[in-house]
């Protein structure tokens, strides 16, 4: 389950949660996004989007396009791998993550 009580879907699990998944999905757009516009588009906090970009920039996974502060996933290296994972994961968007009903506690054995 997610924090809002909805079932966790496979793409969300693969990409670190539904907000991060939506950020990464939008960054596949060839036009790119500013952090503020992307946060508004997906109804997420600016800090969340900035954090994703902050982590991806030094890894070369995002590239600047057009106007200053506009980014998209790069087409090589890690950016390409993330694009592939986003695409592959989208095929399972209706599949729930199989989770056990509760945590099994250690019985001290």
Secondary structure by P-SEA (a helix, b strand, c coil): cccccccccaaaaaaccaaaaaaaaaacccccccaaaaaaaacccaaaaaaaaaaaaaacccccccccccccccccaaaaaaaaaaaaaaaaccccccccccccccccc
